[in-house]
């Protein structure tokens, strides 16, 4: 079973990476156009991102979401967003701390 999980993730990695490369080939600017990922809250390139319902996920989070679906860890995007809340909050808090330290220097 563990090997099957690894195979699923490796296969998904290839697909998700290829999506990013295809996006860059189709629109080279997409590598330098950024948005804030709905899952991890990090600024990420549009290249390789996907819009799921009202959420746009960066390439890394697309991989996590698709793997979570395949491995039956989540049933839909709303569950995934809920499960990634801690990660998102940490990113936001780290950003605020960084901005505060800039202002204090």
C-alpha positions as CSV (number, residue, x, y, z in Angstrom):
1,X,0.0,0.0,0.0
2,X,2.8,2.4,0.9
3,X,4.5,1.9,-2.5
4,X,1.1,2.6,-4.2
5,X,0.9,5.9,-2.3
6,X,4.4,6.8,-3.4
7,X,3.6,5.9,-7.0
8,X,0.5,8.0,-6.9
9,X,2.4,11.0,-5.6
10,X,5.3,10.6,-8.1
11,X,2.9,10.4,-11.0
12,X,1.0,13.5,-9.7
13,X,4.3,15.4,-9.3
14,X,5.1,14.8,-13.0
15,X,1.7,15.9,-14.1
16,X,1.7,19.0,-11.9
17,X,5.2,20.0,-13.0
18,X,4.3,19.5,-16.6
19,X,1.2,21.8,-16.1
20,X,3.5,24.5,-14.9
21,X,5.9,24.1,-17.8
22,X,3.0,24.1,-20.3
23,X,1.6,27.3,-18.7
24,X,5.0,29.0,-19.1
25,X,5.4,27.8,-22.7
26,X,1.9,29.1,-23.5
27,X,2.3,32.4,-21.6
28,X,5.9,33.1,-20.4
29,X,4.7,36.0,-18.3
30,X,2.7,33.6,-16.1
31,X,6.0,32.7,-14.4
32,X,6.3,36.3,-13.2
33,X,2.6,37.1,-12.5
34,X,1.9,36.4,-8.8
35,X,-1.2,35.8,-6.7
36,X,-1.8,34.7,-3.1
37,X,-2.6,31.0,-2.9
38,X,-5.9,30.2,-1.2
39,X,-4.4,27.2,0.6
40,X,-0.9,28.2,1.8
41,X,-1.4,32.0,1.6
42,X,2.0,32.4,-0.1
43,X,2.6,34.6,-3.1
44,X,3.0,32.2,-6.0
45,X,3.4,32.4,-9.8
46,X,0.2,31.9,-11.9
47,X,2.1,29.3,-13.9
48,X,0.9,25.9,-12.8
49,X,-1.8,27.2,-10.6
50,X,-5.4,26.0,-10.8
51,X,-8.7,27.6,-10.0
52,X,-11.0,25.2,-8.0
53,X,-14.4,26.8,-7.4
54,X,-13.6,30.0,-5.6
55,X,-10.1,29.0,-4.6
56,X,-6.9,29.4,-6.6
57,X,-4.1,27.1,-5.6
58,X,-0.4,27.4,-6.3
59,X,1.4,24.6,-8.1
60,X,2.6,23.0,-4.8
61,X,-0.8,23.1,-3.3
62,X,-2.4,21.7,-6.5
63,X,-0.1,18.7,-5.9
64,X,-1.1,18.4,-2.3
65,X,-4.8,18.7,-3.1
66,X,-4.8,16.2,-6.0
67,X,-2.8,13.7,-3.8
68,X,-5.2,14.2,-1.0
69,X,-8.1,13.5,-3.3
70,X,-6.5,10.4,-4.8
71,X,-5.6,9.1,-1.3
72,X,-9.1,9.8,0.0
73,X,-7.9,12.3,2.6
74,X,-10.4,14.9,1.4
75,X,-13.6,14.8,-0.7
76,X,-13.5,18.3,-2.1
77,X,-11.8,21.6,-2.2
78,X,-13.6,23.0,0.8
79,X,-12.4,20.2,3.0
80,X,-8.8,20.7,1.7
81,X,-9.0,24.5,2.5
82,X,-10.3,23.7,5.9
83,X,-7.5,21.2,6.6
84,X,-4.8,23.7,5.4
85,X,-6.0,26.5,7.7
86,X,-3.1,26.1,10.2
87,X,-0.5,26.4,7.4
88,X,-2.3,29.5,6.0
89,X,-2.4,31.1,9.4
90,X,1.3,30.5,10.1
91,X,2.2,32.1,6.8
92,X,0.1,35.1,7.5
93,X,1.5,35.4,11.1
94,X,5.1,35.1,9.7
95,X,4.4,37.9,7.2
96,X,3.0,40.2,9.9
97,X,6.0,39.5,12.1
98,X,8.4,40.3,9.2
99,X,6.6,43.5,8.4
100,X,6.6,44.6,12.1
101,X,10.3,44.0,12.4
102,X,10.9,46.0,9.2
103,X,9.0,48.9,10.7
104,X,10.9,48.7,14.0
105,X,14.4,48.8,12.3
